[in-house]
Each structure stands twice: as C-alpha cells, then as structure tokens.
Amino acid sequence: MKTIQGRFRAGVLMASVLAFACGAMAQGFNSNPTPSNTWPYATTVSSPVLAVVGDVACQPGETEPSGEKAGENCAGDTAQNLYASQAATANQIETMKPAAIALVGDEQYQVGQYSDFENSYETTYGAFKMITRPAPGNHEFYTEHGAIGVAGYGYFSYFNGTQHNADGTVMTATISGNPDTGGTFTQPVPYSDGQAGHFDQTGGLGTGVYANGPTAGGAAPVGVGDGWYSYNLGSWHFISLNIECETQPGGCSSTGSWFAAELEWLKNDLQANHSACTLAYWHQPTYSPNNSISEEGITAVAFWQLLYQYGADLVLNGHDHLYARYRPLDPSGNYDPYKGIREFVVGTGGETLDTVVTATVTSGSGETNMEDPGGNTNFNAENIEAGSGEFWGVMGLTLNPNGYAWDFESALKDPAQTTGPATYSDKGSGTCHNAIPAFFLN
C-alpha cells in the first residue's frame, strides 16, 4: 500500500512538473519573442549584455572621515550629493537590464564595513545583487582616509552571507594586529564561499576573539579574503581577481604565498578555458588614466602576462574615478593590434570623479610618470583612445559569440563641471583573438 501511494504521489508530482514545463514552454519559448519570465530571470543566449562599473557607494552619515575632502560622504554638499550619483548609475543599470554586472572594486566607501554596505550600497545597487559578480578594491581592505579598514570582512559578509552563533545571533569577531586595518575592528564573520568567491577562515594576519554569542571572548581565527573566481556567460569566460595584496601574507611579491597562490589558480583556470573570448577584471589598473599607478597596479602586470600568454581579450579596472579606453596593449605597454589586450577603466559608479591625464606629470624625485610601469612619459597620450572624468555612468558590454561591442553612456554630469557637453558617450566594437571564422558558423 505504501508503494502504491508512493507511486501515486510520484505520478501526481510528475504530472504537475510536466504541466508546468509545458506551460513554461508555451509561454516563454514559443514564437513570441517576449518571454513571460522577464529580467532578471530571462537571459539573452546569443549576445548577453554585461554592465561594468566600480567605485560606487558613498559612506553613510554626515560626518566626514578625518583627512577626507569635502563631499565624500552620502550627505555630500549642495553641489555634489553622492547618493544622487550612485542612484543615477543604479537607475542606468535598471534601464539597461543586463544579464550580469561586473563590479570592478570599491563597492563601498570608506572601508566597506558590513553596516555601510547595508546602509548605502544596498539602498541602490542592492536591487541587482543576484546578478552581481564583484571584485574587491582597496576600500574593502585597507585603512582609508582616517577610517579603520576591515580586511575584507564587510565585503565578504555582504556578498557571501554571515555566519550565526548557536543562539541564532549573527556571529561577530574582533580583529586586532592585522595591518589591513590600522586598528581594531569588529565585523560579522562571513561564510567561506559565496558570491564574492572564497574567504579562508584561517591564515590571516593578526589575532581575533569572538565578540558575541555563547563563545564570546574566546579565541577566533583570523580569515583571509581570497575572492578570485571565474564563470561563463554566453561564449565568454570571465575571471574576477583580487589585487588587494599589500598586507596579505607575503604582500605584493609574486613569490609571496597569497599572491603566488592566486597566480597559480589563474594559470590553471586559463589553461582549462576553451572559450572563444576571455575577459578579466580587478580593481587597480596597470595602466592609469589618472597618472596614479599603485603598488597593486604594478603587481597586476603578472596578471597581464598570463592573460596575454593565453590569448585574453579584455581587462576591466576601476580605482581611477573616470572612464577611459586604451588601445590593445601587450604586458609591457606596447601597442599590439593583433594579440594585444584592451583595458577599460570604469570607476564611475558614484564616488567623486578624477581627471584623465595625458600630459607628463612629475611626481617625486626621479619619477617622471605614473601612467604605466615602464615610465613612458607619453604613455597616455599615445594609448588612450577615449576618456572623460566629468561624468558618472556605466559601460554596457555586448558579448557577441566572437567579439564585443562597448557602449559607455553618462548617467549624470559632475555639477562642478560647468562647461562643455552635457552628456558623454563612447561606443565601438572588437573581435576576439580566438574568434571562429564566420564561414564555420554558417
């Protein structure tokens, strides 16, 4: 009798599943070009659109962090309210309705505390969390502008979720002695794996204690935010990397334990990749439109070398608060129209904007240039094809089977810019290095 009942239940369930499937096919996959399950559930199979942006959410509250310039918090000033700029780019993404969003770091200012994510980023970009594929920035890891860094804990807690104590409360830990932070911080403890990639629960620098729950006061391990991962979309392979190496175990040396592990993972990922097109993104650029290369940007040359070796097509970065497009380059910064990688910098999500610099800038004794690691004093003038630091906006990247089309459109002009055009646009297209000849596709 139990067997008959089980079969009956299974039969009813199967009939329900078949009815639902047939209904779904009738509604969403018939000749009607408009599926019933609209964005973000419906996806374009042949040429999905990726939204690209970084440097997004202002620090909530009205008190400026020590040493910060005016207008950096969410209240802003009368000329520049950063809630308005991040809301403008969020509205742009809503209109774009992309298949996914590549965030190129500095999602939350000043130091990416979990509560800041909840009270600023979440109020705008939180609407797209399910389709967001983030990479971290320095503002998620280091001490910035007088605010104590949180070593990636807030970033990973927001995107991966928070662990809970046995009594059901959110598990928090107090970390001290970690050079990421410049002080002591208390944050939720993130899950090891999730939307932001892997967070290793042990191996970090410093010491910790549990701040709440039944084990409050007991020793807690200090985690390490790895955060690199890859995924596929259409005929494209995407690689999200973490370049926040400054105070990780081994620092920014390619032989340091943390960064060496990331490079080994990247090499293995590229070797296993057989996609027609490949794209990688991280925060600090190797080639800086703002003439402000960081230690991390120089370290990222190692990324470029592997990506170039394995035929990658595009690199996406943030950090410089502007939009810029470079012509295809090799890892040494030389123009290479055949195998070169094109770098886009899209740090225009909402934070105060920077200037595109194409002139030689002297910065310190013996230093004439911070545009590229090689020190070419005319690097940006020779290699930037388009750019502007006057507008917030998002780049849409259409992912064709054998190429791409970019479309950066401004969402809002910086009110401090009182002259010049009211909007900005940069469009174009390119072919992937491993593109399949058209006659094979017909």
C-alpha positions in Angstrom: 0.0 0.0 0.0 2.9 2.4 0.8 4.4 1.6 -2.6 1.1 2.3 -4.4 0.7 5.5 -2.5 4.3 6.5 -3.2 3.8 5.8 -6.9 0.6 7.7 -6.9 2.2 10.7 -5.3 5.1 10.5 -7.7 2.7 10.3 -10.6 0.8 13.4 -9.5 4.1 15.2 -8.9 5.4 14.2 -12.4 2.1 15.3 -14.0 2.4 18.6 -12.2 6.0 19.1 -13.3 5.1 18.2 -16.9 2.2 20.6 -16.9 4.4 23.4 -15.5 7.1 22.6 -18.1 4.7 22.6 -21.0 3.1 25.8 -19.7 6.5 27.4 -19.4 7.4 26.3 -22.9 4.2 27.6 -24.3 4.6 31.0 -22.5 8.3 31.6 -22.7 9.8 29.6 -25.6 7.3 29.8 -28.3 7.4 32.1 -31.3 6.5 35.0 -29.1 9.8 37.0 -28.9 8.9 38.3 -25.4 9.3 35.6 -22.7 6.9 35.7 -19.8 9.8 35.5 -17.2 11.2 38.9 -17.7 14.5 40.3 -16.4 16.5 39.3 -14.4 15.3 35.7 -15.0 15.1 35.8 -18.8 18.6 35.9 -20.4 19.7 36.5 -24.0 21.5 33.4 -25.2 23.5 34.6 -28.2 24.7 38.1 -27.1 24.1 38.9 -23.4 25.0 42.3 -22.0 27.4 42.8 -19.2 27.2 46.0 -17.1 30.6 47.2 -16.0 31.2 49.8 -13.2 33.1 50.4 -10.0 33.8 52.9 -7.2 30.2 53.1 -6.2 28.7 53.8 -2.8 29.4 56.7 -0.5 29.9 56.3 3.2 26.6 56.7 5.0 26.2 59.5 7.5 27.1 63.2 7.6 30.5 63.2 9.3 33.5 63.4 7.0 36.3 60.9 7.9 39.5 62.6 9.1 41.5 63.8 6.2 38.8 63.4 3.6 37.9 66.0 1.1 34.5 67.6 1.2 31.6 65.8 -0.4 32.8 62.2 0.0 30.0 61.1 2.3 26.4 60.4 1.3 25.2 63.8 2.5 27.7 65.4 0.3 27.4 69.1 -0.2 25.0 71.3 -2.1 26.9 70.9 -5.3 27.6 67.2 -5.1 25.4 64.6 -3.3 26.9 61.2 -3.9 23.7 59.4 -3.1 22.4 61.1 -6.3 25.3 59.9 -8.4 25.2 56.3 -7.2 21.4 56.3 -7.6 21.8 57.7 -11.2 24.1 54.8 -12.2 21.8 52.3 -10.5 18.9 53.6 -12.5 21.0 53.3 -15.6 21.6 49.6 -14.8 17.9 49.1 -14.2 17.2 50.6 -17.7 20.0 48.5 -19.3 18.7 45.2 -17.8 22.0 43.3 -18.2 22.5 39.6 -17.9 25.2 40.3 -15.2 27.1 43.1 -13.6 30.9 43.1 -13.2 31.8 45.3 -10.3 35.5 46.4 -10.6 36.1 47.2 -6.9 35.5 49.8 -4.2 31.9 48.9 -4.0 31.5 50.7 -0.6 33.4 53.6 0.9 35.4 54.3 3.1 36.4 50.9 4.3 33.5 48.6 3.4 32.1 47.9 6.8 29.1 45.5 6.7 26.8 48.2 8.2 28.0 50.6 5.5 27.1 48.1 2.7 23.7 47.7 4.3 23.0 51.4 4.7 24.4 52.8 1.4 25.3 50.2 -1.3 22.2 48.1 -0.5 19.8 51.1 -1.0 20.8 51.4 -4.7 22.8 48.5 -6.1 21.3 46.0 -3.7 18.5 45.7 -6.3 20.9 43.8 -8.6 22.6 41.6 -6.0 21.5 38.3 -7.6 23.2 39.2 -10.9 26.3 40.9 -9.5 29.7 39.4 -9.9 32.0 41.6 -7.7 35.8 42.1 -7.4 37.1 43.9 -4.3 39.0 47.2 -4.0 41.3 48.8 -1.6 38.4 50.5 0.2 37.2 47.0 1.1 40.5 46.0 2.7 42.7 48.9 3.8 42.6 51.8 6.2 41.3 54.8 4.1 41.1 58.5 4.9 41.1 58.0 8.7 38.6 55.2 8.7 39.8 51.8 10.1 40.0 49.1 7.5 38.1 45.8 7.9 40.3 43.4 5.8 37.5 42.4 3.5 35.2 41.1 6.3 32.4 43.5 5.4 32.7 42.8 1.7 32.6 39.0 2.1 29.9 39.2 4.8 27.6 41.2 2.5 28.1 39.1 -0.7 28.7 35.6 0.9 26.4 36.0 3.9 27.1 36.0 7.6 27.6 33.0 9.9 25.4 32.6 13.0 26.1 31.6 16.6 24.3 28.6 18.2 21.9 31.0 19.8 20.9 32.4 16.3 22.7 35.7 16.6 25.0 37.0 13.8 28.5 35.8 14.6 30.9 38.7 15.0 34.7 38.8 15.7 37.0 41.5 16.9 40.3 41.5 15.0 43.4 43.3 16.1 47.0 43.4 14.9 46.1 43.0 11.2 48.0 45.5 9.1 45.0 45.7 6.7 43.2 47.6 9.4 45.5 50.0 11.2 43.5 49.3 14.4 40.9 47.1 15.9 37.6 46.3 14.2 34.5 44.2 14.9 32.6 42.7 12.0 30.4 39.7 11.1 32.2 36.5 10.2 31.4 35.7 6.5 30.7 32.3 5.1 33.7 30.7 3.4 32.2 30.5 -0.1 29.6 32.5 -2.0 29.0 35.3 -4.4 32.4 37.0 -3.7 34.5 33.9 -4.0 36.4 32.1 -1.3 37.1 33.5 2.2 39.6 31.4 4.0 38.6 31.2 7.7 42.2 30.9 8.9 45.7 32.1 7.9 45.1 35.9 8.2 47.5 38.3 10.0 46.6 39.4 13.5 44.6 37.9 16.3 40.8 37.7 17.0 38.2 36.9 19.6 34.5 36.2 19.2 32.6 39.3 20.1 29.2 37.8 20.8 27.2 34.6 21.3 27.9 31.6 23.6 31.7 31.7 22.8 32.1 35.5 23.3 35.6 36.3 24.5 37.1 33.0 23.1 39.9 33.0 20.6 38.7 33.4 17.0 40.7 32.6 13.8 41.6 35.5 11.5 40.4 35.0 8.0 42.0 35.8 4.6 39.8 37.2 1.8 40.9 35.4 -1.3 37.9 36.2 -3.5 39.1 35.2 -7.0 36.7 33.1 -9.2 35.6 32.6 -12.8 32.4 32.0 -14.6 31.0 31.8 -18.1 28.4 33.9 -19.9 27.4 33.2 -23.5 30.6 32.3 -25.4 32.7 34.3 -22.9 34.9 33.3 -20.0 35.1 35.8 -17.1 37.7 36.0 -14.4 37.3 38.1 -11.3 40.6 38.7 -9.5 41.7 40.2 -6.2 44.7 42.5 -6.3 44.5 43.8 -2.7 47.8 42.3 -1.9 49.5 44.9 0.2 49.0 43.4 3.6 48.1 39.8 2.7 50.5 37.0 3.7 53.6 37.6 1.5 52.5 41.0 0.3 52.5 42.1 -3.3 55.5 39.9 -4.3 54.7 37.4 -7.0 56.5 34.8 -4.8 54.6 35.8 -1.7 52.3 32.9 -0.5 49.0 34.6 -1.1 49.6 36.2 -4.4 51.5 33.2 -5.7 48.5 31.1 -5.0 46.3 33.4 -7.0 48.7 33.4 -9.9 48.8 29.6 -9.9 45.0 29.5 -9.8 44.8 31.9 -12.7 47.2 29.9 -14.8 45.2 26.7 -14.2 42.0 28.5 -15.0 43.3 29.9 -18.3 44.7 26.5 -19.3 41.3 24.9 -18.8 39.5 27.6 -20.6 38.4 26.9 -24.2 36.0 29.8 -24.7 36.1 32.0 -27.8 36.5 35.1 -25.8 38.1 35.8 -22.4 37.9 38.8 -20.1 39.4 39.5 -16.6 38.7 42.3 -14.1 40.2 43.6 -10.9 40.4 47.0 -9.2 43.7 48.9 -9.5 44.8 49.3 -13.2 48.2 48.6 -14.5 47.9 51.5 -16.9 46.5 54.5 -15.2 44.4 57.2 -17.0 44.8 59.4 -13.9 48.6 59.1 -13.7 48.3 57.3 -10.4 49.6 53.8 -10.6 49.6 52.0 -7.3 51.7 49.2 -5.9 48.8 46.8 -6.7 48.6 48.1 -10.3 52.3 47.3 -10.9 51.9 43.9 -9.3 49.0 43.2 -11.7 51.5 43.1 -14.6 51.7 39.4 -13.6 48.0 39.1 -14.4 48.6 40.7 -17.8 51.5 38.3 -18.6 49.3 35.3 -18.1 46.3 36.7 -19.8 48.4 37.7 -22.8 50.0 34.3 -22.9 46.7 32.6 -23.1 45.0 35.0 -25.5 42.7 37.0 -23.3 40.8 39.9 -25.0 39.8 42.5 -22.4 40.9 43.8 -18.9 38.4 45.9 -16.9 39.5 48.0 -13.9 38.3 50.8 -11.6 40.2 52.8 -8.9 40.6 55.9 -11.1 37.3 57.6 -10.9 36.8 58.2 -14.6 36.1 56.4 -17.8 38.9 55.5 -20.2 39.6 53.1 -23.1 43.1 52.1 -24.2 44.1 50.7 -27.5 45.2 47.0 -27.4 48.5 46.5 -25.5 50.9 43.8 -24.6 52.1 43.4 -20.9 54.9 45.8 -21.5 52.6 48.6 -22.6 53.4 48.3 -26.3 50.7 48.7 -28.9 49.8 45.3 -30.3 46.8 45.3 -32.7 46.9 41.5 -33.2 47.3 39.9 -29.8 47.0 43.0 -27.5 44.6 43.3 -24.6 42.3 46.3 -24.4 42.0 47.9 -21.0 38.8 49.8 -19.9 38.8 51.8 -16.7 35.2 52.4 -15.5 35.4 53.9 -12.0 32.3 56.0 -12.5 29.7 54.4 -10.2 29.2 57.3 -7.8 32.3 58.5 -6.0 33.9 61.9 -6.6 35.5 62.0 -10.1 39.1 62.2 -11.2 40.7 63.8 -14.3 42.0 61.9 -17.3 45.7 62.9 -17.5 47.5 62.7 -20.9 50.4 65.1 -20.1 53.7 64.3 -18.4 53.4 64.7 -14.6 56.5 64.9 -12.4 55.7 63.3 -9.0 58.7 62.9 -6.7 62.4 62.8 -7.0 63.5 60.9 -10.1 59.9 60.0 -11.1 58.5 61.5 -14.2 55.5 59.3 -14.9 52.9 57.2 -13.1 50.9 56.3 -16.2 52.5 52.9 -16.9 55.0 50.7 -15.1 57.6 51.3 -17.9 57.7 55.0 -17.3 56.9 56.2 -20.8 56.3 59.9 -20.3 53.9 60.0 -23.2 52.1 56.7 -22.5 48.5 58.0 -22.0 48.8 60.5 -24.9 49.8 57.6 -27.2 47.5 54.9 -26.0 44.2 56.3 -24.6 41.7 56.3 -27.3 38.8 57.8 -25.4 38.0 59.0 -21.9 36.4 61.5 -19.6 36.4 62.4 -15.9 33.4 64.6 -15.9 30.5 62.1 -15.9 29.2 59.2 -13.8 28.0 56.3 -15.9 28.0 52.6 -16.7 29.5 50.7 -19.6 27.4 48.1 -21.3 29.4 45.3 -23.0 27.5 43.3 -25.5 29.0 39.8 -25.6 28.8 38.5 -29.2 29.8 34.9 -29.9 33.1 36.1 -31.5 33.5 39.7 -30.4 32.2 42.5 -28.3 30.6 45.9 -28.5 31.1 48.5 -25.8 28.8 51.4 -25.0 29.6 53.8 -22.2 26.8 56.3 -21.6 26.9 59.0 -19.0 24.2 59.0 -16.3 25.0 62.3 -14.6 27.4 65.1 -15.1 29.6 66.3 -12.3 28.0 69.6 -11.2 31.5 71.0 -10.6 31.9 70.9 -14.4 30.1 73.9 -15.6 31.3 74.0 -19.2 31.4 71.5 -22.0 28.9 68.9 -23.2 26.0 67.8 -21.0 26.5 64.1 -21.8 29.2 61.7 -22.9 29.2 58.5 -25.0 31.8 56.1 -26.2 30.9 53.2 -28.5 32.7 50.7 -30.6 33.3 47.0 -31.3 36.1 44.5 -31.5 36.8 40.9 -32.4 38.1 38.2 -30.0 41.6 36.7 -30.6 40.2 33.2 -30.7 37.2 34.1 -32.8 35.8 31.3 -35.0 35.8 32.3 -38.7 32.3 33.3 -39.9 32.2 30.6 -42.6 32.4 27.9 -39.9 29.3 29.4 -38.2 27.1 29.4 -41.3 
